[in-house]
Amino acid sequence: KIANFLITSGPVFAEKTTIFQNWTQGIKNSIKDDNWYDVKGTYNFIASTNAGPKAFSLDLKDAGVAQFISKDTLTGKYSYDGKLVKLSYTEGRGPNAKETILSGAVSGNTWNGRGSDAMGNTFNWTATFDKKAEPKADSARPKQPLVLGKVTFPFLSYGWEEMPKQENILIKNATVWSSEKEGKLENTDVLVKNGKIAAVGKNLSDATAKVIDATGKHLTAGIIDEHSHIASSSTNEGGQSVTSEVRIGDNLNPDDMNIYRQLSGGVTSSHILHGSANTIGGQTQLIKLRWGANDQDLKFAGADPFIKFALGENVKRSSATQGNTRFPDTRMGVDQVLMDAFQRASDYQASWKAAGTKGTVRKDLELEALVEIMNKKRFITCHSYVQSEINATMKVAEKFGFRVNTFTHILEGYKVADKMKTHGAHASTFSDWWNYKMEVVDAIPYNAYIMQKVGLNVAINSDDAEMARRLNQEAAKSVKHGGMSETDALDLVTINPAKMLHVDKQTGSIKVGKDADLVVWSDNPLSIYARAEKTMVDGIIYFDRDRDTEMRKRNQAEKARVVQKLA
C-alpha cells in the first residue's frame, strides 16, 4: 500500500504525544525530529582545553536547560535536532560573566564537537551518555481519576457500549405477514437461528432460543427502501453529465443517525443512490442497517451492482437557482447524452475485443461501468417522471441490447405501464407526492395501484430520510387509493423492492432459509398507530423500543455530565 504514515512518541491520541514525522507516499516530512530521541538525562562530559581537561557531570533537563556539575554548578542551555547538538554554559556573574559555546554531532550514545570560550580559545569536547532522567510526578494531575464518557459504536447518541450479538430467537403467537403466497398467518410462531429464519408454524419450541411473546402483535419482513440517500457523505458528482465511474460504496457514512432512526421505523435494508444531477450518475450501494458497524460491514454482501440514471428537470437544470453550465439543456439533450455514452461504450468494448490478449486499449472506468450494463452485469435504477422520456430511454436501452431494471419516482408510470411491462422494467414510486415541480403535475395517488394492476412489480420508496421512517404508512395509502389489498400493500415495501434489487432469495419475506430481517409491530403494520417494537437484521436486534427508552435516559445523563464539566 501507499507509504502514508505517522511516527509519534506514543499513542497518537495521548495528551503528551509528539508527532515526529509525517510520511506521504514514501517521502519523509519532519515535524519535530528533535524529539525523536529523548536526550534528557546525565552524561559524562570532558572538555580538552588548553589549561587541561575539564570534567563535568552534564545534566540535560526539560525546556532546554543544561547543568554542568563539578565543584560548582554551571547553568546553561541545549538544543538538539536529531543530528546536531548545541550547548552553552556561563561562568561568573554580572559584567564578569563569560559564556562558553559548544556544538557537535551525535553518534549513538556519544557526542563529539568543538567548543569556544569567551577569550576565543577553541577545544574539543566529548559527552558520553550515563543514564536517563527520572520521570517526575505530574503535580497538575487531579488527585481523583478523571471521569470519562464511555466509548460507543458509533461514538454518538444511541451508540452501543457493546455491540449487540446474534441470538436464537423464538417469536410466539404473532400475526405473521409472510409476503409469500401463504399471506397473513394468525397466531403463528417464527424461529430464528444463526441469523436465518429456521421455522414458521404453530407451537414451535427451542430450548436455546430467547422467547419474545408477540401475542396481539404483528410480525413482518423488514422494510426495504429502494431509493435512499442516507449514510453517505455526499450525494452528487455533478461536474459532467456522465459519471458512471464514481461509487457510493466509497462514500458511506456509518455514523449517520438516520440509520438508527429508520430502524425505529422498521427499515432493515436501504438502496443508497447517487443523486440526480447527471444523465448517468454513480454506482449505487445496497446496505443493511447494521447500526454500529463500519462502512464495509454495512454493505449487503453478494448483491448485484446497480447504477443511477436520471431524466428530466434535475439533469437539464431547469431551476433558475441551479443554473446550468454543461450539456444537456433539454430533454432531447438528455436522450442524446444516453445515445452518445452507450455508443462510446460499444466502441470501447469492440476495441478491447479487437485487441485481444495483446491489447493496448486504455482502460476507462466510466465506460467499463457502461459495458457492464450492456452485458447485464450492472443494473439501472432511473430517476424519471415524464412518459415521453420514459419511452425514449427504453428505446435507447433496447437499441444497445439491455433493459432498464427499475424506473424510480415514475409518477407518469400509469400512462406507460403496458410499455414498461413489455420492456421488463420494475417501478418504484412515491405514494402521493405531486405538484412540487412542473414535470410532476400529472402525478396521481392511484399510480402504484394502476401499475400493479397492469402487472408490473411495484415498490414504494422514500428518497427522504424522514419519510423512510414511515414507509409502512406510505404503502398503506394504496389501500385507500385504488383499494389494494393490505397484503399487497405491505409487499410494496418488502418483497417487491427485494425482487427489483435481486435479493428476494435472501430477504423481503418470512420464509424458511431467508435472512432474519424482521420487525415486531405493536399493531397492524399499515396502521398509523403501529410502532416498530423490535427490528432485527440477520437475527440481531438493532432496535428495541424498551432499550431505546433506557438509551434516552443514558443520553440525558451524559449530556448533563458534559455540560457540568464544561461549566
VEXDO-779088 format. One record per residue (C-alpha): residue number from 1; residue in one letter; x, y, z. Coordinates in steps of 0.05 Angstrom, whole numbers, plus 5000, padded with zeros to 4 digits. Layout:
<rs>
 resi resn east north   up
  NUM    A    X     Y    Z
...
</rs>
This chain:
<rs>
 resi resn east north   up
    1    K 5000  5000 5000
    2    I 5020  5073 4994
    3    A 5071  5092 5047
    4    N 5029  5144 5084
    5    F 5040  5140 5160
    6    L 5058  5179 5223
    7    I 5115  5166 5272
    8    T 5098  5190 5342
    9    S 5128  5187 5411
   10    G 5069  5148 5439
   11    P 4995  5132 5427
   12    V 4971  5183 5377
   13    F 4914  5210 5419
   14    A 4952  5213 5485
   15    E 4957  5283 5515
   16    K 5034  5290 5512
   17    T 5048  5251 5449
   18    T 5093  5286 5399
   19    I 5089  5275 5324
   20    F 5160  5266 5298
   21    Q 5149  5253 5224
   22    N 5092  5251 5174
   23    W 5107  5207 5114
   24    T 5067  5217 5049
   25    Q 5077  5169 4991
   26    G 5145  5148 5019
   27    I 5171  5219 5029
   28    K 5190  5240 5099
   29    N 5164  5306 5126
   30    S 5198  5323 5192
   31    I 5152  5355 5243
   32    K 5193  5353 5306
   33    D 5253  5308 5295
   34    D 5290  5339 5353
   35    N 5246  5298 5399
   36    W 5258  5233 5360
   37    Y 5305  5211 5417
   38    D 5292  5235 5487
   39    V 5362  5263 5504
   40    K 5345  5284 5574
   41    G 5390  5251 5626
   42    T 5461  5254 5652
   43    Y 5526  5250 5612
   44    N 5600  5246 5628
   45    F 5627  5310 5597
   46    I 5702  5323 5584
   47    A 5728  5387 5551
   48    S 5801  5384 5528
   49    T 5820  5457 5540
   50    N 5890  5490 5535
   51    A 5891  5492 5611
   52    G 5879  5417 5614
   53    P 5818  5373 5615
   54    K 5755  5395 5650
   55    A 5706  5342 5673
   56    F 5633  5354 5688
   57    S 5571  5314 5700
   58    L 5525  5342 5647
   59    D 5451  5341 5665
   60    L 5401  5356 5609
   61    K 5332  5376 5634
   62    D 5265  5398 5607
   63    A 5257  5463 5569
   64    G 5328  5461 5542
   65    V 5361  5472 5609
   66    A 5433  5443 5616
   67    Q 5472  5439 5681
   68    F 5547  5427 5681
   69    I 5561  5399 5751
   70    S 5631  5396 5783
   71    K 5651  5432 5847
   72    D 5603  5486 5826
   73    T 5542  5480 5781
   74    L 5543  5520 5717
   75    T 5475  5531 5685
   76    G 5467  5535 5610
   77    K 5423  5514 5551
   78    Y 5420  5460 5499
   79    S 5383  5444 5434
   80    Y 5381  5382 5392
   81    D 5352  5369 5322
   82    G 5362  5294 5317
   83    K 5432  5301 5288
   84    L 5467  5363 5315
   85    V 5471  5388 5386
   86    K 5486  5458 5413
   87    L 5507  5471 5486
   88    S 5528  5532 5526
   89    Y 5545  5549 5598
   90    T 5563  5613 5635
   91    E 5619  5623 5686
   92    G 5618  5682 5733
   93    R 5565  5735 5743
   94    G 5548  5805 5722
   95    P 5599  5841 5678
   96    N 5649  5785 5691
   97    A 5604  5731 5664
   98    K 5637  5691 5609
   99    E 5598  5645 5562
  100    T 5626  5582 5531
  101    I 5592  5555 5468
  102    L 5596  5484 5444
  103    S 5570  5449 5382
  104    G 5575  5378 5359
  105    A 5545  5316 5326
  106    V 5512  5255 5355
  107    S 5540  5185 5343
  108    G 5500  5134 5383
  109    N 5510  5148 5458
  110    T 5570  5193 5447
  111    W 5571  5266 5427
  112    N 5633  5299 5399
  113    G 5647  5370 5379
  114    R 5684  5436 5385
  115    G 5678  5490 5438
  116    S 5696  5563 5442
  117    D 5705  5603 5506
  118    A 5696  5678 5517
  119    M 5771  5690 5501
  120    G 5765  5657 5433
  121    N 5801  5594 5454
  122    T 5776  5531 5419
  123    F 5777  5460 5444
  124    N 5748  5391 5433
  125    W 5696  5361 5477
  126    T 5662  5294 5487
  127    A 5597  5275 5524
  128    T 5581  5201 5538
  129    F 5511  5180 5559
  130    D 5505  5156 5631
  131    K 5432  5148 5650
  132    K 5363  5174 5630
  133    A 5327  5227 5671
  134    E 5280  5202 5724
  135    P 5207  5217 5706
  136    K 5178  5268 5753
  137    A 5110  5264 5783
  138    D 5058  5307 5748
  139    S 5031  5352 5802
  140    A 4980  5381 5755
  141    R 4942  5315 5752
  142    P 4879  5313 5795
  143    K 4880  5272 5857
  144    Q 4818  5233 5835
  145    P 4816  5196 5769
  146    L 4782  5233 5712
  147    V 4711  5211 5697
  148    L 4708  5198 5622
  149    G 4649  5183 5577
  150    K 4643  5112 5551
  151    V 4665  5097 5480
  152    T 4604  5075 5439
  153    F 4594  5048 5370
  154    P 4580  5095 5335
  155    F 4611  5147 5380
  156    L 4547  5189 5388
  157    S 4477  5185 5416
  158    Y 4446  5115 5415
  159    G 4513  5083 5402
  160    W 4527  5015 5431
  161    E 4571  5007 5492
  162    E 4575  4934 5470
  163    M 4554  4913 5400
  164    P 4491  4870 5401
  165    K 4500  4797 5387
  166    Q 4465  4748 5342
  167    E 4417  4704 5382
  168    N 4370  4646 5372
  169    I 4301  4678 5379
  170    L 4231  4648 5381
  171    I 4175  4697 5367
  172    K 4109  4668 5393
  173    N 4036  4678 5374
  174    A 4044  4735 5325
  175    T 4002  4754 5265
  176    V 4054  4738 5212
  177    W 4051  4777 5147
  178    S 4093  4729 5106
  179    S 4097  4768 5040
  180    E 4093  4699 5009
  181    K 4036  4661 4977
  182    E 4013  4639 5047
  183    G 3994  4712 5060
  184    K 3976  4730 5132
  185    L 3982  4676 5185
  186    E 3946  4684 5252
  187    N 3976  4661 5319
  188    T 4039  4637 5287
  189    D 4110  4626 5313
  190    V 4175  4643 5277
  191    L 4241  4612 5299
  192    V 4307  4648 5284
  193    K 4373  4611 5287
  194    N 4442  4633 5266
  195    G 4414  4696 5233
  196    K 4365  4657 5189
  197    I 4291  4640 5192
  198    A 4293  4568 5215
  199    A 4219  4551 5222
  200    V 4149  4582 5213
  201    G 4089  4548 5245
  202    K 4048  4537 5307
  203    N 4071  4513 5376
  204    L 4145  4516 5358
  205    S 4197  4507 5414
  206    D 4272  4512 5421
  207    A 4308  4508 5487
  208    T 4366  4550 5461
  209    A 4322  4608 5438
  210    K 4304  4674 5472
  211    V 4228  4678 5471
  212    I 4190  4741 5450
  213    D 4116  4739 5466
  214    A 4083  4772 5407
  215    T 4011  4757 5427
  216    G 3967  4812 5397
  217    K 4026  4838 5357
  218    H 4045  4833 5283
  219    L 4108  4807 5251
  220    T 4132  4828 5181
  221    A 4195  4823 5139
  222    G 4239  4884 5146
  223    I 4222  4943 5103
  224    I 4268  4953 5042
  225    D 4276  5024 5016
  226    E 4293  5021 4942
  227    H 4312  5095 4937
  228    S 4350  5127 4994
  229    H 4407  5176 5005
  230    I 4423  5164 5079
  231    A 4491  5140 5105
  232    S 4531  5174 5051
  233    S 4579  5233 5059
  234    S 4558  5265 4994
  235    T 4507  5251 4940
  236    N 4522  5283 4873
  237    E 4583  5286 4828
  238    G 4555  5339 4782
  239    G 4617  5360 4744
  240    Q 4594  5327 4679
  241    S 4533  5291 4654
  242    V 4563  5221 4655
  243    T 4599  5200 4719
  244    S 4590  5125 4719
  245    E 4659  5115 4749
  246    V 4642  5143 4818
  247    R 4616  5097 4873
  248    I 4571  5110 4933
  249    G 4605  5049 4965
  250    D 4669  5091 4972
  251    N 4629  5146 5007
  252    L 4589  5111 5061
  253    N 4580  5144 5129
  254    P 4563  5090 5181
  255    D 4554  5143 5236
  256    D 4492  5174 5203
  257    M 4438  5177 5257
  258    N 4386  5163 5203
  259    I 4407  5090 5205
  260    Y 4382  5084 5276
  261    R 4320  5127 5264
  262    Q 4300  5085 5205
  263    L 4309  5020 5244
  264    S 4258  5051 5292
  265    G 4210  5052 5232
  266    G 4222  4980 5213
  267    V 4272  4991 5156
  268    T 4326  4938 5151
  269    S 4356  4950 5081
  270    S 4367  5013 5040
  271    H 4390  5023 4969
  272    I 4436  5084 4973
  273    L 4435  5122 4907
  274    H 4477  5175 4874
  275    G 4438  5239 4863
  276    S 4400  5261 4801
  277    A 4446  5316 4774
  278    N 4471  5271 4718
  279    T 4441  5234 4660
  280    I 4485  5176 4681
  281    G 4505  5182 4754
  282    G 4547  5140 4800
  283    Q 4545  5067 4823
  284    T 4497  5053 4880
  285    Q 4505  5014 4944
  286    L 4455  4967 4977
  287    I 4464  4965 5052
  288    K 4435  4931 5113
  289    L 4422  4978 5172
  290    R 4472  4946 5219
  291    W 4477  5005 5268
  292    G 4547  5008 5298
  293    A 4582  4971 5241
  294    N 4636  5002 5198
  295    D 4624  5024 5126
  296    Q 4646  4957 5096
  297    D 4602  4916 5143
  298    L 4541  4957 5124
  299    K 4545  4931 5052
  300    F 4496  4877 5031
  301    A 4544  4821 5013
  302    G 4535  4789 4945
  303    A 4482  4837 4919
  304    D 4482  4853 4845
  305    P 4513  4920 4827
  306    F 4468  4978 4806
  307    I 4477  5048 4778
  308    K 4435  5111 4780
  309    F 4408  5144 4716
  310    A 4365  5207 4715
  311    L 4319  5242 4666
  312    G 4284  5310 4663
  313    E 4289  5374 4701
  314    N 4343  5356 4750
  315    V 4390  5335 4694
  316    K 4377  5394 4648
  317    R 4380  5442 4708
  318    S 4312  5475 4696
  319    S 4310  5510 4763
  320    A 4336  5582 4759
  321    T 4371  5572 4826
  322    Q 4412  5514 4798
  323    G 4437  5546 4734
  324    N 4467  5502 4680
  325    T 4538  5506 4656
  326    R 4541  5440 4619
  327    F 4504  5398 4568
  328    P 4446  5378 4566
  329    D 4397  5436 4568
  330    T 4336  5399 4541
  331    R 4300  5332 4546
  332    M 4324  5318 4475
  333    G 4394  5331 4500
  334    V 4386  5281 4557
  335    D 4366  5228 4505
  336    Q 4427  5246 4463
  337    V 4474  5240 4523
  338    L 4449  5168 4533
  339    M 4458  5152 4459
  340    D 4528  5182 4457
  341    A 4550  5148 4522
  342    F 4529  5078 4500
  343    Q 4557  5087 4430
  344    R 4624  5105 4462
  345    A 4618  5044 4508
  346    S 4601  5000 4449
  347    D 4662  5024 4411
  348    Y 4704  5015 4473
  349    Q 4682  4943 4481
  350    A 4695  4929 4407
  351    S 4765  4958 4414
  352    W 4781  4910 4471
  353    K 4754  4851 4432
  354    A 4794  4871 4371
  355    A 4858  4880 4412
  356    G 4851  4810 4443
  357    T 4900  4787 4495
  358    K 4954  4833 4467
  359    G 4910  4894 4472
  360    T 4936  4963 4489
  361    V 4868  4997 4497
  362    R 4870  5049 4552
  363    K 4824  5028 4609
  364    D 4766  5076 4620
  365    L 4728  5066 4686
  366    E 4670  5108 4662
  367    L 4660  5064 4601
  368    E 4675  5000 4640
  369    A 4612  5011 4680
  370    L 4570  5022 4617
  371    V 4598  4959 4586
  372    E 4576  4921 4648
  373    I 4505  4948 4636
  374    M 4506  4925 4564
  375    N 4530  4856 4587
  376    K 4475  4852 4640
  377    K 4526  4852 4697
  378    R 4504  4920 4725
  379    F 4432  4944 4730
  380    I 4398  5012 4724
  381    T 4353  5049 4771
  382    C 4329  5110 4734
  383    H 4301  5175 4763
  384    S 4241  5190 4717
  385    Y 4176  5228 4712
  386    V 4150  5244 4642
  387    Q 4123  5190 4596
  388    S 4160  5215 4534
  389    E 4227  5208 4568
  390    I 4210  5140 4596
  391    N 4193  5115 4527
  392    A 4256  5146 4497
  393    T 4301  5115 4550
  394    M 4271  5045 4540
  395    K 4285  5052 4465
  396    V 4358  5071 4478
  397    A 4366  5010 4523
  398    E 4334  4964 4472
  399    K 4378  4992 4416
  400    F 4441  4973 4456
  401    G 4413  4906 4479
  402    F 4397  4916 4553
  403    R 4337  4935 4596
  404    V 4324  4989 4648
  405    N 4316  4948 4712
  406    T 4277  5000 4752
  407    F 4244  5066 4738
  408    T 4243  5103 4804
  409    H 4193  5160 4821
  410    I 4159  5143 4754
  411    L 4100  5188 4770
  412    E 4072  5182 4700
  413    G 4082  5107 4702
  414    Y 4007  5096 4698
  415    K 4010  5125 4627
  416    V 4063  5076 4602
  417    A 4055  5016 4647
  418    D 4039  4970 4588
  419    K 4103  4990 4552
  420    M 4144  4982 4616
  421    K 4116  4912 4625
  422    T 4136  4893 4554
  423    H 4205  4923 4565
  424    G 4213  4885 4631
  425    A 4221  4943 4679
  426    H 4203  4949 4752
  427    A 4170  5011 4782
  428    S 4190  5044 4848
  429    T 4146  5104 4862
  430    F 4120  5154 4913
  431    S 4051  5143 4944
  432    D 4022  5213 4936
  433    W 4076  5265 4920
  434    W 4058  5313 4865
  435    N 4059  5386 4842
  436    Y 4127  5403 4871
  437    K 4155  5418 4802
  438    M 4128  5423 4731
  439    E 4144  5352 4710
  440    V 4101  5322 4766
  441    V 4036  5359 4755
  442    D 4004  5297 4724
  443    A 4021  5252 4783
  444    I 3962  5216 4816
  445    P 3957  5176 4881
  446    Y 3929  5116 4842
  447    N 3994  5108 4805
  448    A 4021  5049 4845
  449    Y 3955  5012 4843
  450    I 3946  5021 4767
  451    M 4017  4998 4752
  452    Q 4007  4937 4796
  453    K 3941  4920 4761
  454    V 3976  4923 4693
  455    G 4025  4870 4721
  456    L 4087  4910 4740
  457    N 4127  4895 4802
  458    V 4116  4959 4842
  459    A 4150  4987 4904
  460    I 4142  5050 4946
  461    N 4207  5086 4961
  462    S 4225  5146 5005
  463    D 4280  5188 4973
  464    D 4276  5223 5040
  465    A 4306  5207 5108
  466    E 4243  5226 5146
  467    M 4193  5191 5101
  468    A 4234  5127 5104
  469    R 4213  5121 5178
  470    R 4140  5116 5155
  471    L 4144  5074 5092
  472    N 4093  5026 5123
  473    Q 4044  5084 5123
  474    E 4063  5105 5053
  475    A 4048  5034 5029
  476    A 3981  5037 5065
  477    K 3958  5095 5022
  478    S 3949  5048 4963
  479    V 3894  5013 5004
  480    K 3858  5079 5006
  481    H 3875  5100 4934
  482    G 3853  5042 4890
  483    G 3831  4991 4941
  484    M 3895  4950 4940
  485    S 3892  4891 4989
  486    E 3930  4900 5054
  487    T 3978  4843 5040
  488    D 3994  4871 4970
  489    A 4004  4940 5001
  490    L 4055  4913 5051
  491    D 4090  4877 4993
  492    L 4104  4947 4963
  493    V 4158  4957 5017
  494    T 4181  4885 5030
  495    I 4184  4831 4977
  496    N 4172  4876 4916
  497    P 4234  4920 4927
  498    A 4273  4857 4944
  499    K 4255  4830 4875
  500    M 4275  4893 4838
  501    L 4341  4894 4876
  502    H 4352  4820 4860
  503    V 4357  4800 4934
  504    D 4289  4766 4941
  505    K 4323  4699 4953
  506    Q 4357  4727 5015
  507    T 4307  4775 5045
  508    G 4240  4811 5036
  509    S 4193  4758 5063
  510    I 4184  4709 5121
  511    K 4206  4643 5092
  512    V 4250  4587 5119
  513    G 4322  4597 5098
  514    K 4318  4672 5088
  515    D 4356  4724 5128
  516    A 4322  4741 5194
  517    D 4307  4813 5176
  518    L 4244  4821 5216
  519    V 4200  4873 5251
  520    V 4153  4863 5310
  521    W 4097  4916 5306
  522    S 4051  4937 5362
  523    D 3991  4939 5314
  524    N 3972  4926 5242
  525    P 4035  4949 5205
  526    L 3993  4991 5157
  527    S 3962  5030 5214
  528    I 3985  5100 5232
  529    Y 3983  5076 5304
  530    A 4032  5018 5293
  531    R 4101  5025 5323
  532    A 4161  4981 5309
  533    E 4176  4950 5376
  534    K 4235  4908 5354
  535    T 4274  4910 5289
  536    M 4325  4856 5274
  537    V 4376  4848 5218
  538    D 4408  4779 5208
  539    G 4377  4757 5274
  540    I 4408  4815 5313
  541    I 4361  4862 5348
  542    Y 4387  4930 5328
  543    F 4326  4968 5353
  544    D 4286  4953 5415
  545    R 4236  5005 5439
  546    D 4245  4988 5512
  547    R 4321  4992 5505
  548    D 4312  5057 5467
  549    T 4277  5086 5529
  550    E 4337  5068 5571
  551    M 4385  5097 5519
  552    R 4348  5164 5522
  553    K 4359  5166 5597
  554    R 4432  5149 5587
  555    N 4439  5204 5534
  556    Q 4408  5256 5580
  557    A 4454  5237 5638
  558    E 4515  5240 5593
  559    K 4493  5308 5566
  560    A 4485  5334 5637
  561    R 4554  5307 5656
  562    V 4588  5341 5596
  563    V 4552  5407 5607
  564    Q 4572  5406 5680
  565    K 4644  5390 5662
  566    L 4645  5449 5613
  567    A 4616  5495 5666
</rs>
